[in-house]
Amino acid sequence: MADRLRALTGQGLDGARLVDAVLMPGQKTARVAINANATGPELDEQKGLANLVKGLFSMYRNPGAHEPRLHRTVTDEELLELLTTLPMVHRRINSAHVTP
């Protein structure tokens, strides 16, 4: 997901900083906008996706990068949950409006 967001926007950031820079709505519409970001519910939806992506980075990516793999157990159930969540995130990004 991080590579995909960098490719879409040209950003060189990573992790939560990348998500905040390209998915999180701020003073203006997010650079990768899944809706018009014009109403409260639209902004909430955009923020929710951004927070979901940051959570996935924190839960699955960062622990694996900072602890030995032998000490990190991921159950089959967790893997299935992740494999159902990631396609939803990618589908939302596929239909997003991207401002480079």
N, CA, C and O atoms as a MOPAC input file, in Angstrom:
PM7 MOZYME 1SCF
protein

 N      0.82200 1    -1.19000 1     0.00000 1
 C      0.00000 1     0.00000 1     0.00000 1
 C      0.86800 1     1.25600 1     0.00000 1
 O      0.55900 1     2.21600 1    -0.70500 1
 N      1.94800 1     1.26200 1     0.78000 1
 C      2.82200 1     2.43000 1     0.81500 1
 C      3.42600 1     2.69300 1    -0.56900 1
 O      3.46300 1     3.83700 1    -1.02200 1
 N      3.89300 1     1.64700 1    -1.23200 1
 C      4.44900 1     1.81400 1    -2.58000 1
 C      3.39500 1     2.37500 1    -3.53000 1
 O      3.68900 1     3.23700 1    -4.35800 1
 N      2.20000 1     1.89200 1    -3.40500 1
 C      1.12100 1     2.34900 1    -4.28400 1
 C      0.81900 1     3.83500 1    -4.05900 1
 O      0.66200 1     4.58200 1    -5.02400 1
 N      0.73800 1     4.26400 1    -2.81300 1
 C      0.47600 1     5.67100 1    -2.50900 1
 C      1.62600 1     6.55300 1    -2.98700 1
 O      1.39700 1     7.65100 1    -3.49300 1
 N      2.86000 1     6.07700 1    -2.83000 1
 C      4.00900 1     6.85300 1    -3.32400 1
 C      3.97300 1     6.96600 1    -4.84500 1
 O      4.25100 1     8.03300 1    -5.39200 1
 N      3.63600 1     5.88100 1    -5.53000 1
 C      3.58300 1     5.89900 1    -6.99200 1
 C      2.48900 1     6.84000 1    -7.49100 1
 O      2.68000 1     7.53200 1    -8.49100 1
 N      1.36900 1     6.87300 1    -6.81700 1
 C      0.25900 1     7.73400 1    -7.23100 1
 C      0.54900 1     9.21200 1    -7.02400 1
 O      0.07300 1    10.05400 1    -7.78500 1
 N      1.33100 1     9.53200 1    -5.99300 1
 C      1.48400 1    10.93500 1    -5.60300 1
 C      2.88600 1    11.50300 1    -5.77200 1
 O      3.06700 1    12.72000 1    -5.74200 1
 N      3.88100 1    10.63600 1    -5.94900 1
 C      5.25300 1    11.12100 1    -6.04200 1
 C      5.87600 1    11.44500 1    -4.69800 1
 O      6.99400 1    11.95900 1    -4.64700 1
 N      5.17800 1    11.15600 1    -3.60800 1
 C      5.70700 1    11.40500 1    -2.27200 1
 C      6.81000 1    10.39900 1    -1.94400 1
 O      6.76600 1     9.25700 1    -2.40200 1
 N      7.78200 1    10.81300 1    -1.16400 1
 C      8.85300 1     9.91900 1    -0.75200 1
 C      8.74100 1     9.50800 1     0.70100 1
 O      9.65600 1     8.89000 1     1.24400 1
 N      7.63700 1     9.84200 1     1.33300 1
 C      7.43700 1     9.52800 1     2.75100 1
 C      7.08700 1     8.06500 1     2.93900 1
 O      6.93500 1     7.32000 1     1.97100 1
 N      6.95900 1     7.65300 1     4.21400 1
 C      6.61000 1     6.27200 1     4.51100 1
 C      5.71300 1     6.23800 1     5.74100 1
 O      5.66700 1     7.19400 1     6.51500 1
 N      5.00500 1     5.13700 1     5.91100 1
 C      4.20700 1     4.89300 1     7.09800 1
 C      3.14800 1     5.94900 1     7.35100 1
 O      2.51400 1     6.44700 1     6.42000 1
 N      2.96200 1     6.28800 1     8.62600 1
 C      1.91900 1     7.23200 1     9.03400 1
 C      2.12800 1     8.61200 1     8.41200 1
 O      1.15600 1     9.29300 1     8.08500 1
 N      3.37100 1     9.02900 1     8.24700 1
 C      3.62900 1    10.34200 1     7.62700 1
 C      3.12800 1    10.37100 1     6.18300 1
 O      2.57900 1    11.37500 1     5.73000 1
 N      3.32000 1     9.27000 1     5.47100 1
 C      2.82500 1     9.17700 1     4.09800 1
 C      1.29900 1     9.24300 1     4.07400 1
 O      0.72200 1     9.98600 1     3.28100 1
 N      0.65600 1     8.47700 1     4.93000 1
 C     -0.80600 1     8.45700 1     4.97800 1
 C     -1.34400 1     9.84600 1     5.31500 1
 O     -2.28800 1    10.31500 1     4.67800 1
 N     -0.75700 1    10.50200 1     6.30200 1
 C     -1.20800 1    11.84600 1     6.66500 1
 C     -1.04700 1    12.82500 1     5.51100 1
 O     -1.88800 1    13.70300 1     5.31600 1
 N      0.02700 1    12.67700 1     4.74700 1
 C      0.30000 1    13.60000 1     3.64700 1
 C     -0.61500 1    13.39400 1     2.44900 1
 O     -0.92600 1    14.35800 1     1.74900 1
 N     -1.05700 1    12.15700 1     2.19200 1
 C     -1.79500 1    11.91700 1     0.94600 1
 C     -3.23900 1    11.45900 1     1.13300 1
 O     -4.06400 1    11.66900 1     0.24300 1
 N     -3.56400 1    10.84300 1     2.26000 1
 C     -4.93600 1    10.35800 1     2.46100 1
 C     -5.74000 1    11.18500 1     3.45500 1
 O     -6.95800 1    11.29800 1     3.31800 1
 N     -5.07900 1    11.76300 1     4.45200 1
 C     -5.79400 1    12.47600 1     5.50500 1
 C     -6.18500 1    13.86600 1     5.01600 1
 O     -5.32900 1    14.64400 1     4.59700 1
 N     -7.49300 1    14.18100 1     5.07100 1
 C     -7.89200 1    15.52800 1     4.65200 1
 C     -7.37800 1    16.54400 1     5.66800 1
 O     -7.42900 1    16.30900 1     6.87600 1
 N     -6.89100 1    17.65600 1     5.17400 1
 C     -6.38500 1    18.71500 1     6.04600 1
 C     -7.10600 1    20.00300 1     5.70800 1
 O     -8.33500 1    20.05800 1     5.72300 1
 N     -6.34200 1    21.03500 1     5.40500 1
 C     -6.93300 1    22.32100 1     5.03600 1
 C     -7.65500 1    22.24400 1     3.69400 1
 O     -8.54700 1    23.04400 1     3.41200 1
 N     -7.26500 1    21.28800 1     2.88200 1
 C     -7.91800 1    21.09100 1     1.59000 1
 C     -8.15900 1    19.60800 1     1.37900 1
 O     -7.82100 1    18.79500 1     2.24000 1
 N     -8.72900 1    19.25400 1     0.26400 1
 C     -9.04400 1    17.86100 1    -0.03900 1
 C     -7.77900 1    17.01400 1    -0.03900 1
 O     -6.71400 1    17.46900 1    -0.45800 1
 N     -7.90600 1    15.79300 1     0.42900 1
 C     -6.77300 1    14.86800 1     0.43000 1
 C     -6.25900 1    14.67300 1    -0.99100 1
 O     -7.03000 1    14.76400 1    -1.94600 1
 N     -4.97100 1    14.40700 1    -1.13900 1
 C     -4.38800 1    14.20300 1    -2.47400 1
 C     -4.92800 1    12.94400 1    -3.13000 1
 O     -5.07200 1    12.89900 1    -4.35100 1
 N     -5.22900 1    11.92500 1    -2.34300 1
 C     -5.87600 1    10.71200 1    -2.83200 1
 C     -7.25200 1    10.70400 1    -2.17000 1
 O     -7.41300 1    10.20800 1    -1.05500 1
 N     -8.23700 1    11.25900 1    -2.87000 1
 C     -9.56800 1    11.47400 1    -2.29500 1
 C    -10.54500 1    10.40900 1    -2.77300 1
 O    -10.73100 1    10.22100 1    -3.97500 1
 N    -11.16600 1     9.71600 1    -1.82700 1
 C    -12.12100 1     8.66200 1    -2.17700 1
 C    -13.52800 1     9.21900 1    -2.37900 1
 O    -14.43900 1     8.48500 1    -2.75900 1
 N    -13.70500 1    10.51600 1    -2.12500 1
 C    -14.98100 1    11.19300 1    -2.35000 1
 C    -14.69000 1    12.68000 1    -2.51700 1
 O    -13.52900 1    13.06600 1    -2.66000 1
 N    -15.71500 1    13.51300 1    -2.50100 1
 C    -15.51600 1    14.95200 1    -2.71200 1
 C    -14.92000 1    15.66500 1    -1.50000 1
 O    -14.47500 1    16.80500 1    -1.62800 1
 N    -14.89900 1    15.03600 1    -0.34800 1
 C    -14.38400 1    15.66100 1     0.88300 1
 C    -15.06200 1    16.99600 1     1.15500 1
 O    -14.43100 1    17.92300 1     1.66200 1
 N    -16.34900 1    17.09600 1     0.81900 1
 C    -17.06200 1    18.36600 1     0.93400 1
 C    -17.98700 1    18.43800 1     2.14600 1
 O    -18.27700 1    19.53300 1     2.62800 1
 N    -18.45000 1    17.31200 1     2.63900 1
 C    -19.38500 1    17.30500 1     3.76400 1
 C    -18.75400 1    16.60300 1     4.96200 1
 O    -17.72900 1    15.93400 1     4.83500 1
 N    -19.36500 1    16.76200 1     6.09600 1
 C    -18.87700 1    16.08700 1     7.29300 1
 C    -18.77200 1    14.58500 1     7.12300 1
 O    -17.72900 1    14.00600 1     7.42700 1
 N    -19.84100 1    13.92700 1     6.63600 1
 C    -19.74500 1    12.47700 1     6.44400 1
 C    -18.67400 1    12.06500 1     5.43100 1
 O    -18.03200 1    11.03000 1     5.60900 1
 N    -18.47200 1    12.85200 1     4.37800 1
 C    -17.42300 1    12.52800 1     3.40600 1
 C    -16.04300 1    12.65600 1     4.04400 1
 O    -15.17500 1    11.81000 1     3.82600 1
 N    -15.83800 1    13.70900 1     4.82700 1
 C    -14.55500 1    13.87600 1     5.51700 1
 C    -14.33300 1    12.74700 1     6.51500 1
 O    -13.21600 1    12.24900 1     6.65900 1
 N    -15.40300 1    12.34200 1     7.20700 1
 C    -15.28200 1    11.22200 1     8.15300 1
 C    -14.89300 1     9.93400 1     7.43700 1
 O    -14.06700 1     9.16800 1     7.93200 1
 N    -15.49300 1     9.69800 1     6.26400 1
 C    -15.17200 1     8.50000 1     5.48800 1
 C    -13.70600 1     8.53200 1     5.04900 1
 O    -13.01300 1     7.51900 1     5.14000 1
 N    -13.23800 1     9.66900 1     4.58100 1
 C    -11.84600 1     9.82400 1     4.14900 1
 C    -10.90200 1     9.61200 1     5.32500 1
 O     -9.91000 1     8.89200 1     5.20600 1
 N    -11.20700 1    10.23900 1     6.46600 1
 C    -10.37700 1    10.06500 1     7.65800 1
 C    -10.38200 1     8.60700 1     8.11900 1
 O     -9.35600 1     8.08500 1     8.55400 1
 N    -11.53700 1     7.95700 1     8.02100 1
 C    -11.62800 1     6.56000 1     8.42700 1
 C    -10.72200 1     5.66500 1     7.60500 1
 O    -10.04500 1     4.79000 1     8.14600 1
 N    -10.70700 1     5.88500 1     6.28400 1
 C     -9.82200 1     5.09200 1     5.43300 1
 C     -8.35800 1     5.36800 1     5.78800 1
 O     -7.55400 1     4.44000 1     5.88400 1
 N     -8.01700 1     6.63700 1     5.98200 1
 C     -6.64300 1     6.99700 1     6.35100 1
 C     -6.24500 1     6.31600 1     7.66100 1
 O     -5.15200 1     5.76000 1     7.76700 1
 N     -7.11500 1     6.36000 1     8.63900 1
 C     -6.80900 1     5.73200 1     9.93200 1
 C     -6.70900 1     4.21600 1     9.81400 1
 O     -5.88700 1     3.59600 1    10.49000 1
 N     -7.53300 1     3.61600 1     8.96700 1
 C     -7.45900 1     2.17200 1     8.74100 1
 C     -6.10600 1     1.79900 1     8.15000 1
 O     -5.47700 1     0.84000 1     8.59600 1
 N     -5.65400 1     2.54900 1     7.14900 1
 C     -4.36500 1     2.26000 1     6.51800 1
 C     -3.23100 1     2.45300 1     7.53400 1
 O     -2.31300 1     1.63600 1     7.59700 1
 N     -3.29000 1     3.52400 1     8.32500 1
 C     -2.25900 1     3.72400 1     9.35600 1
 C     -2.27700 1     2.57900 1    10.35800 1
 O     -1.22100 1     2.12200 1    10.79600 1
 N     -3.45700 1     2.11500 1    10.72200 1
 C     -3.56100 1     0.99400 1    11.65600 1
 C     -2.96800 1    -0.28100 1    11.09500 1
 O     -2.29200 1    -1.02500 1    11.80500 1
 N     -3.22300 1    -0.53600 1     9.81200 1
 C     -2.64800 1    -1.72700 1     9.18000 1
 C     -1.13100 1    -1.64100 1     9.14500 1
 O     -0.44300 1    -2.63100 1     9.39500 1
 N     -0.60500 1    -0.45000 1     8.83200 1
 C      0.84700 1    -0.27600 1     8.84900 1
 C      1.39200 1    -0.58000 1    10.23900 1
 O      2.37800 1    -1.30500 1    10.37700 1
 N      0.75900 1    -0.03300 1    11.26100 1
 C      1.24400 1    -0.20700 1    12.63000 1
 C      1.12000 1    -1.64800 1    13.10500 1
 O      2.01700 1    -2.16700 1    13.77100 1
 N      0.01600 1    -2.28800 1    12.76600 1
 C     -0.23800 1    -3.62200 1    13.29000 1
 C      0.56100 1    -4.71200 1    12.59200 1
 O      1.04400 1    -5.64200 1    13.23900 1
 N      0.70300 1    -4.60500 1    11.28000 1
 C      1.32900 1    -5.69700 1    10.53800 1
 C      2.69500 1    -5.36700 1     9.98200 1
 O      3.56800 1    -6.23300 1     9.94200 1
 N      2.89500 1    -4.16700 1     9.56300 1
 C      4.14800 1    -3.86000 1     8.89800 1
 C      5.24700 1    -3.51700 1     9.88600 1
 O      6.32100 1    -4.11800 1     9.84200 1
 N      5.01000 1    -2.57800 1    10.76300 1
 C      6.06600 1    -2.12900 1    11.66200 1
 C      6.54100 1    -3.19300 1    12.64400 1
 O      7.75200 1    -3.33600 1    12.81500 1
 N      5.65000 1    -3.95600 1    13.30600 1
 C      6.18300 1    -4.98600 1    14.20400 1
 C      7.08100 1    -5.98800 1    13.47300 1
 O      8.09600 1    -6.42300 1    14.01700 1
 N      6.72000 1    -6.34700 1    12.27000 1
 C      7.54400 1    -7.28200 1    11.50900 1
 C      8.90200 1    -6.72000 1    11.17000 1
 O      9.86600 1    -7.47000 1    11.01600 1
 N      8.99200 1    -5.39500 1    11.04900 1
 C     10.26500 1    -4.76100 1    10.70900 1
 C     11.15800 1    -4.56900 1    11.92500 1
 O     12.36600 1    -4.37500 1    11.78700 1
 N     10.56700 1    -4.62300 1    13.12000 1
 C     11.33500 1    -4.28800 1    14.30600 1
 C     11.54300 1    -5.42600 1    15.29200 1
 O     12.27100 1    -5.25800 1    16.27100 1
 N     10.93500 1    -6.55900 1    15.06500 1
 C     11.19000 1    -7.70600 1    15.93500 1
 C     11.51900 1    -8.92100 1    15.08500 1
 O     11.09500 1    -9.01700 1    13.93300 1
 N     12.26100 1    -9.83200 1    15.64800 1
 C     12.57000 1   -11.05600 1    14.89800 1
 C     11.28900 1   -11.80400 1    14.53500 1
 O     10.37100 1   -11.90500 1    15.34900 1
 N     11.23400 1   -12.30800 1    13.34900 1
 C     10.05500 1   -13.01300 1    12.85200 1
 C      9.68000 1   -14.20800 1    13.74000 1
 O      8.50100 1   -14.53800 1    13.86900 1
 N     10.66200 1   -14.84200 1    14.33900 1
 C     10.38500 1   -15.98700 1    15.19600 1
 C      9.51600 1   -15.62600 1    16.39600 1
 O      8.82800 1   -16.48700 1    16.94500 1
 N      9.54300 1   -14.35500 1    16.80700 1
 C      8.79600 1   -13.93100 1    17.98800 1
 C      7.45500 1   -13.29200 1    17.63900 1
 O      6.75700 1   -12.81000 1    18.53000 1
 N      7.09000 1   -13.27800 1    16.38400 1
 C      5.83500 1   -12.65800 1    15.94800 1
 C      4.94400 1   -13.73500 1    15.37900 1
 O      5.21500 1   -14.26400 1    14.30100 1
 N      3.87800 1   -14.06900 1    16.09500 1
 C      2.94500 1   -15.08300 1    15.64300 1
 C      1.73700 1   -14.41900 1    15.00700 1
 O      1.09100 1   -13.57700 1    15.63100 1
 N      1.43200 1   -14.78300 1    13.79100 1
 C      0.22900 1   -14.31800 1    13.11000 1
 C     -0.58300 1   -15.56500 1    12.79100 1
 O     -0.13100 1   -16.46100 1    12.07700 1
 N     -1.78400 1   -15.60000 1    13.33600 1
 C     -2.62600 1   -16.78100 1    13.15100 1
 C     -3.22600 1   -16.81200 1    11.75600 1
 O     -3.25000 1   -15.80100 1    11.05400 1
 N     -3.71000 1   -17.98200 1    11.36300 1
 C     -4.39600 1   -18.10900 1    10.07400 1
 C     -5.60300 1   -17.18400 1    10.01900 1
 O     -5.88700 1   -16.59500 1     8.97700 1
 N     -6.31400 1   -17.05300 1    11.13100 1
 C     -7.48700 1   -16.17700 1    11.18500 1
 C     -7.09000 1   -14.72300 1    10.93700 1
 O     -7.76500 1   -14.01300 1    10.19200 1
 N     -5.99200 1   -14.27600 1    11.56100 1
 C     -5.50900 1   -12.90900 1    11.33700 1
 C     -5.13300 1   -12.68900 1     9.87400 1
 O     -5.43700 1   -11.64200 1     9.30100 1
 N     -4.47600 1   -13.66900 1     9.27700 1
 C     -4.09400 1   -13.54600 1     7.86800 1
 C     -5.32100 1   -13.44400 1     6.97200 1
 O     -5.33000 1   -12.64900 1     6.03200 1
 N     -6.35100 1   -14.23300 1     7.24300 1
 C     -7.58200 1   -14.16100 1     6.45700 1
 C     -8.25900 1   -12.80800 1     6.61600 1
 O     -8.77100 1   -12.25400 1     5.64400 1
 N     -8.26600 1   -12.27400 1     7.82600 1
 C     -8.85600 1   -10.94900 1     8.05600 1
 C     -8.09800 1    -9.88200 1     7.27100 1
 O     -8.70300 1    -9.00800 1     6.65000 1
 N     -6.78000 1    -9.96300 1     7.30400 1
 C     -5.96700 1    -9.00900 1     6.56000 1
 C     -6.22000 1    -9.13800 1     5.06200 1
 O     -6.31500 1    -8.13400 1     4.35500 1
 N     -6.32700 1   -10.37500 1     4.57900 1
 C     -6.55800 1   -10.60400 1     3.14900 1
 C     -7.94300 1   -10.17000 1     2.69500 1
 O     -8.17700 1   -10.03800 1     1.49400 1
 N     -8.85900 1    -9.94700 1     3.61400 1
 C    -10.16800 1    -9.39900 1     3.22600 1
 C    -10.19300 1    -7.88300 1     3.37600 1
 O    -10.98200 1    -7.21500 1     2.70900 1
 N     -9.34800 1    -7.33100 1     4.23500 1
 C     -9.30900 1    -5.88200 1     4.43900 1
 C     -8.51300 1    -5.17900 1     3.34500 1
 O     -8.95500 1    -4.15800 1     2.81800 1
 N     -7.35800 1    -5.70900 1     3.00200 1
 C     -6.51000 1    -5.05300 1     1.99900 1
 C     -7.18500 1    -4.87100 1     0.63800 1
 O     -7.03700 1    -3.80500 1     0.04000 1
 N     -7.91800 1    -5.86400 1     0.12100 1
 C     -8.58400 1    -5.63900 1    -1.16400 1
 C     -9.60900 1    -4.50200 1    -1.11000 1
 O     -9.78600 1    -3.78400 1    -2.09500 1
 N    -10.28500 1    -4.33300 1     0.03100 1
 C    -11.22900 1    -3.23100 1     0.17900 1
 C    -10.50200 1    -1.89500 1     0.10300 1
 O    -10.96800 1    -0.96700 1    -0.55800 1
 N     -9.36000 1    -1.79600 1     0.77900 1
 C     -8.58300 1    -0.56200 1     0.74600 1
 C     -8.11200 1    -0.28400 1    -0.68500 1
 O     -8.22500 1     0.84500 1    -1.16200 1
 N     -7.59400 1    -1.28800 1    -1.36300 1
 C     -7.13700 1    -1.11100 1    -2.74300 1
 C     -8.29400 1    -0.72000 1    -3.66800 1
 O     -8.12000 1     0.11400 1    -4.55700 1
 N     -9.46000 1    -1.30900 1    -3.46700 1
 C    -10.62300 1    -0.97100 1    -4.29300 1
 C    -10.99200 1     0.50200 1    -4.11000 1
 O    -11.32100 1     1.18400 1    -5.08000 1
 N    -10.93800 1     0.98700 1    -2.88700 1
 C    -11.24900 1     2.40400 1    -2.63800 1
 C    -10.20700 1     3.30500 1    -3.29200 1
 O    -10.55000 1     4.35300 1    -3.83800 1
 N     -8.94400 1     2.90600 1    -3.24200 1
 C     -7.88100 1     3.69100 1    -3.87600 1
 C     -8.03400 1     3.64500 1    -5.40500 1
 O     -7.76700 1     4.63900 1    -6.08000 1
 N     -8.46000 1     2.50300 1    -5.95100 1
 C     -8.65100 1     2.38000 1    -7.40800 1
 C     -9.61900 1     3.42200 1    -7.95100 1
 O     -9.43800 1     3.92300 1    -9.06100 1
 N    -10.63800 1     3.74500 1    -7.17900 1
 C    -11.65300 1     4.69300 1    -7.65500 1
 C    -11.43100 1     6.10900 1    -7.13300 1
 O    -12.27800 1     6.97800 1    -7.33500 1
 N    -10.30800 1     6.35100 1    -6.46700 1
 C    -10.03900 1     7.66500 1    -5.88100 1
 C     -9.61600 1     8.67400 1    -6.94300 1
 O     -9.10200 1     8.32400 1    -8.00500 1
 N     -9.85400 1     9.93200 1    -6.61000 1
 C     -9.34200 1    11.03100 1    -7.42200 1
 C     -7.97400 1    11.38500 1    -6.87200 1
 O     -7.83300 1    11.65600 1    -5.67900 1
 N     -6.96500 1    11.38300 1    -7.73100 1
 C     -5.59000 1    11.60700 1    -7.29000 1
 C     -5.10500 1    12.95100 1    -7.80200 1
 O     -5.18300 1    13.24000 1    -8.99600 1
 N     -4.60000 1    13.77500 1    -6.87800 1
 C     -3.96700 1    15.04300 1    -7.22400 1
 C     -2.47400 1    14.86400 1    -7.00600 1
 O     -2.02500 1    14.79400 1    -5.86100 1
 N     -1.69200 1    14.79000 1    -8.08400 1
 C     -0.24000 1    14.55900 1    -7.92500 1
 C      0.46300 1    15.69000 1    -7.18500 1
 O      1.67600 1    15.63400 1    -6.97900 1

